[in-house]
Amino acid sequence: MNTLGVAILSASGLVSQRFQERLESHPWFELRAIAGSKETAGRNLSTLEWRLESPRPTLPDLLVINLESEELVEEMILAGVDVVFSALPSAIARRVEPQLCEAGIQVFSNASAFRCIDGVPLVIADLNPHHLRHWNSSEIGPLACSTNCTVVPVALPLKPLWDMVGFHSLKIQTEQALSGGGWRLLLDEDALAGNVNPDISGEAEKIIEELLHLLGRVTEQGIRPANIDVQVQCERIPVKDGHMVHVEVELDREASLEEVKEWMSAWSDRPQHLELPSAPSSPVIVVDEVPDRDLHLMAGEETEEGFDLKAGMAVVVGRLEVEGKMLRFSALSHNTIRGAAGGCMLLAELVMAEGMLNVIST
């Protein structure tokens, strides 16, 4: 597999730094450009504050390009960029991402600007890879989106149930970490001490829309969302990382606890079959107890050396209970890894492995 030149949109945010972390030793992608706000533009990457607890990765000490520059696209092309990972706020993504796509640069976006838009695949790589049928079919161009970070621990465990028995009603309660609100909230001492606003405006609506889209059917016209009654309550809690969800689902027919555990544990899809660099061998790990952030958040596979691209990429499901058609479980996912940079990069790996990328650099 040839190495592709990639760029990151956003230089100093948590998701951007997760992308940087993963690019240090990625076998397929090489960081060749990074673009940021006017506060970071013109500075070397090494001079920006590193906000993750993990060590700063060893990367080329690139000069940050100004996102507002009229030469942004030209600078990306000159740097040999074929793929862009976007960690932009939605308002900026709505303007910048189409400019890059128009030039033939493929964009994999963690922003919400173009999610659930006809012709723009919204994909969890090991849940609905068939939705890539519409890759590069929109007026925007070669753009695909990863999901809201809280959708992942809901959707992945539900996918095998959706396929095996079906369901039409669902209740979700979330407990979302501070890092889901950005680095300022993560570093806020009052928030870490417990004084955090539990409300997350608009989050429930995003979760519902994206979940129904992910479980929807592919048609010639686009994605037909699933018909499920979904109720969601969201809450921000004073922990650094990891989104926990508590799910209650009424199945279309009765299933035993053993069946449910087997369906979830055995789930895999194209990323696992293709053995992609960031793909966990088991996307869903089932445990008996309620998932624990200290024990389960970085669930992955040990590597002999280097950064483990699979760490933090599994969803851990626990406290499974079955009563007739009623199923309850709790699930934990790393929001800035699986729910953001890691999931987005896995999507790019899938598109590359399936031979769907158009390489323009020389």
C-alpha positions in Angstrom: 0.0 0.0 0.0 1.5 3.3 -1.1 1.7 6.2 1.5 -0.7 9.0 0.9 -0.1 12.7 1.8 -2.7 14.0 4.2 -3.6 17.2 5.9 -5.5 18.1 9.1 -7.9 21.0 9.2 -7.6 22.5 12.8 -4.2 22.6 14.5 -4.7 22.7 18.2 -8.1 21.2 19.2 -8.5 17.9 20.9 -9.7 16.0 17.8 -6.9 17.6 15.7 -4.3 16.4 18.2 -5.9 12.9 18.2 -5.4 12.9 14.4 -1.8 14.0 14.9 -1.2 11.3 17.5 -2.4 8.6 15.1 -0.4 9.9 12.1 3.0 9.5 13.8 3.3 5.8 12.9 0.4 5.3 10.5 1.5 2.9 7.8 -0.6 4.4 5.0 -0.9 8.2 5.8 1.9 10.8 6.0 1.2 14.3 7.5 2.2 16.9 4.9 0.1 20.0 5.8 -1.9 21.4 8.6 -4.2 24.4 8.6 -5.5 26.4 11.6 -7.2 29.6 12.7 -5.5 33.0 12.6 -4.3 32.4 16.2 -2.2 29.4 15.1 -1.5 30.3 11.5 2.2 31.0 10.8 3.4 29.1 13.8 5.3 25.8 13.7 3.3 22.8 14.9 5.8 22.1 17.7 5.1 25.5 19.3 1.4 24.8 19.8 0.3 23.7 23.3 -0.1 20.0 23.5 -3.4 19.3 25.3 -3.6 15.5 25.5 -2.2 13.5 28.4 -0.3 11.2 26.0 3.2 12.4 24.8 3.4 14.8 21.8 4.0 12.7 18.7 7.1 13.1 16.5 5.8 14.7 13.3 7.2 17.1 10.7 7.4 20.5 12.2 5.1 22.0 9.7 4.2 25.7 9.5 0.4 26.1 10.1 -1.5 27.3 7.1 -4.2 30.0 7.6 -7.6 28.5 7.0 -8.7 31.9 5.8 -6.0 32.0 3.1 -7.2 32.4 -0.5 -4.4 30.0 -1.5 -5.4 27.3 0.9 -6.3 24.8 -1.8 -3.2 25.6 -3.8 -1.0 25.2 -0.7 -2.5 21.8 -0.1 -1.9 20.6 -3.6 1.7 21.9 -3.6 2.3 19.9 -0.3 1.2 16.7 -2.1 -2.1 16.3 -0.1 -4.6 13.7 -1.4 -6.7 13.3 1.8 -7.8 15.8 4.4 -9.0 15.1 7.9 -11.3 17.8 9.1 -11.7 18.6 12.8 -13.3 22.0 12.1 -16.3 23.7 13.8 -19.3 23.2 11.5 -19.6 26.8 10.4 -16.1 26.8 9.1 -16.3 23.3 7.7 -19.4 24.3 5.6 -17.2 26.8 3.8 -13.8 25.2 3.6 -14.5 21.5 2.9 -16.4 22.0 -0.4 -13.5 24.1 -1.7 -11.1 21.2 -1.2 -13.5 18.7 -2.7 -13.9 20.8 -5.7 -10.2 20.6 -6.3 -10.3 16.8 -6.1 -8.9 16.5 -2.6 -10.8 13.9 -0.6 -12.2 15.0 2.7 -13.0 12.9 5.7 -14.8 15.1 8.2 -15.5 14.9 11.8 -17.6 18.1 11.6 -21.4 17.9 11.5 -21.9 20.3 8.7 -22.7 17.8 6.0 -23.9 14.8 8.0 -27.2 13.2 6.7 -26.9 15.2 3.4 -27.9 13.2 0.3 -24.8 11.9 -1.5 -22.5 12.5 1.4 -21.9 9.1 3.2 -22.3 9.2 7.0 -20.5 6.0 8.0 -19.2 4.1 10.9 -16.8 1.9 9.0 -17.6 -1.4 10.6 -21.4 -0.8 10.8 -22.7 0.6 7.5 -19.8 0.5 4.9 -22.4 -0.2 2.2 -23.5 3.4 2.5 -20.3 4.3 0.7 -22.2 3.4 -2.5 -22.9 7.1 -2.7 -19.3 8.2 -2.3 -18.5 11.1 -4.5 -22.0 11.3 -5.8 -23.0 14.7 -4.3 -22.5 18.1 -5.8 -19.9 18.7 -3.0 -17.6 16.0 -4.3 -15.4 13.4 -2.5 -16.6 14.0 1.1 -17.6 11.4 3.8 -18.5 12.1 7.4 -18.0 10.3 10.6 -20.7 10.5 13.2 -21.5 12.3 16.4 -19.2 10.8 19.1 -22.2 9.6 21.2 -23.8 7.7 18.4 -21.0 5.1 18.3 -21.6 3.3 21.6 -25.4 3.3 20.8 -25.2 2.2 17.1 -22.5 -0.4 17.1 -24.0 -2.7 19.8 -27.5 -2.3 18.2 -26.5 -3.1 14.7 -26.4 -7.0 15.1 -29.7 -6.8 16.9 -31.2 -4.7 14.1 -30.0 -7.3 11.6 -31.0 -10.4 13.6 -34.3 -9.6 15.2 -35.2 -5.9 14.6 -36.7 -3.3 16.9 -38.9 -0.3 16.7 -38.6 1.5 20.0 -35.5 2.7 21.9 -34.7 4.7 25.0 -31.2 6.1 25.5 -29.6 7.9 28.4 -26.1 9.4 27.9 -23.3 10.4 30.3 -20.9 12.4 28.2 -17.3 13.4 29.2 -15.9 16.9 29.3 -13.6 16.3 26.3 -16.7 16.1 24.2 -17.2 19.8 24.8 -13.6 20.7 23.7 -10.3 21.5 25.3 -11.5 24.5 27.2 -14.1 22.5 29.1 -11.7 19.6 29.6 -9.2 21.9 31.2 -11.7 23.8 33.3 -11.0 23.2 37.0 -14.5 24.0 38.1 -15.9 21.4 35.6 -13.4 18.8 36.7 -14.4 19.4 40.3 -18.1 18.7 39.4 -19.4 22.1 38.6 -20.5 21.5 35.0 -23.6 22.3 33.2 -25.3 18.9 32.5 -27.3 20.3 29.5 -26.0 19.6 25.9 -28.0 21.7 23.6 -29.2 20.0 20.4 -27.4 16.7 21.2 -30.4 14.4 21.5 -31.7 15.6 18.1 -28.3 14.9 16.5 -28.2 11.4 18.0 -31.6 10.5 16.8 -31.1 11.8 13.2 -27.8 10.1 12.8 -28.8 6.8 14.3 -31.8 6.5 12.0 -29.6 7.4 9.1 -26.9 4.8 10.0 -29.5 2.0 10.2 -31.3 3.2 7.1 -31.5 1.5 3.7 -29.5 2.4 0.7 -31.6 3.4 -2.3 -30.9 4.9 -5.7 -32.1 8.3 -4.4 -30.1 8.2 -1.1 -30.5 6.8 2.3 -34.0 6.0 3.6 -33.8 6.4 7.4 -34.9 3.6 9.7 -38.4 3.8 11.2 -37.7 3.6 14.9 -39.2 5.5 17.9 -36.1 6.9 19.7 -36.1 8.8 23.0 -32.8 10.4 24.2 -31.8 12.2 27.3 -28.2 13.6 27.3 -26.1 14.7 30.3 -22.6 16.1 30.6 -20.7 14.7 33.6 -17.4 15.7 35.3 -15.1 13.0 33.8 -12.3 13.7 31.3 -12.9 11.1 28.6 -15.4 8.4 27.6 -19.1 8.5 26.7 -21.3 6.1 28.5 -24.8 5.2 27.2 -27.6 3.3 28.9 -29.9 1.7 26.4 -33.3 0.1 26.7 -34.7 -1.5 23.5 -37.8 -3.5 22.8 -37.0 -6.2 20.3 -39.4 -7.5 17.7 -39.1 -11.0 19.1 -37.8 -12.6 22.2 -34.1 -13.5 22.4 -32.0 -15.1 25.1 -29.2 -13.3 26.9 -26.8 -15.8 25.4 -28.0 -15.1 21.9 -27.6 -11.3 22.4 -24.1 -11.7 23.8 -23.1 -13.9 20.9 -24.5 -11.6 18.3 -22.7 -8.6 19.7 -19.4 -10.3 20.4 -19.3 -11.9 16.9 -20.0 -8.7 15.0 -17.5 -7.6 12.4 -17.6 -6.0 8.9 -15.3 -4.9 6.1 -12.6 -3.2 8.3 -12.0 -6.4 10.2 -12.1 -8.6 7.1 -9.6 -6.2 5.4 -7.5 -6.0 8.6 -7.3 -2.2 8.4 -4.6 -0.6 10.6 -7.2 1.1 13.0 -9.8 -1.7 13.0 -10.2 -3.5 16.3 -10.6 -7.3 15.8 -13.7 -7.1 17.9 -15.6 -3.8 17.5 -17.9 -4.8 20.4 -16.5 -6.3 23.6 -19.0 -7.8 26.0 -18.3 -7.8 29.8 -20.5 -8.8 32.7 -20.2 -5.6 34.7 -21.0 -2.0 33.9 -18.1 -0.8 31.7 -15.4 1.0 33.7 -13.5 3.9 32.2 -10.3 3.0 34.0 -10.4 -0.6 32.8 -12.1 -0.4 29.4 -11.8 3.0 27.8 -8.6 2.2 26.0 -9.5 -1.4 25.1 -7.3 -2.5 22.2 -4.6 -4.9 21.2 -1.1 -4.9 22.5 1.7 -4.1 20.0 5.3 -5.0 20.3 6.4 -1.4 19.6 5.0 1.9 18.6 1.6 3.5 18.9 -1.4 1.1 19.1 -3.9 2.4 16.5 -6.5 -0.1 17.7 -6.4 1.1 21.3 -9.6 2.9 22.3 -11.4 1.7 19.1 -13.7 -0.9 20.6 -17.1 -0.3 22.2 -17.4 -2.1 25.6 -20.9 -3.3 26.5 -21.9 -4.5 29.9 -24.8 -5.1 32.4 -26.8 -6.9 29.7 -30.3 -7.8 30.9 -33.1 -9.5 28.9 -36.7 -9.8 30.0 -38.8 -11.2 27.2 -38.5 -8.7 24.4 -37.0 -6.0 26.5 -33.2 -5.6 26.4 -31.1 -3.3 28.6 -27.4 -2.6 28.4 -24.7 0.0 29.1 -21.9 0.8 26.6 -18.7 2.8 26.8 -16.8 4.4 23.9 -13.8 6.7 23.8 -15.3 9.9 22.4 -12.2 11.6 20.9 -10.7 8.3 19.6 -13.4 5.9 18.3 -16.0 8.7 18.3 -13.9 11.2 16.5 -10.3 11.0 15.1 -9.9 7.2 15.2 -13.3 6.5 13.7 -12.8 9.1 10.9 -9.4 7.7 10.1 -10.7 4.2 10.0 -13.3 5.4 7.5 -10.5 6.8 5.3 -8.6 3.5 5.6 -11.7 1.7 4.4 -12.2 3.9 1.3 -8.5 3.6 0.5 -8.5 -0.2 0.9 -11.6 -0.5 -1.3 -9.8 1.3 -4.1 -12.2 4.3 -4.1 -9.6 7.1 -3.6 -8.4 9.2 -6.5 -4.7 10.1 -6.0 -3.9 13.4 -7.5 -0.4 14.1 -6.1 2.8 13.1 -7.7 
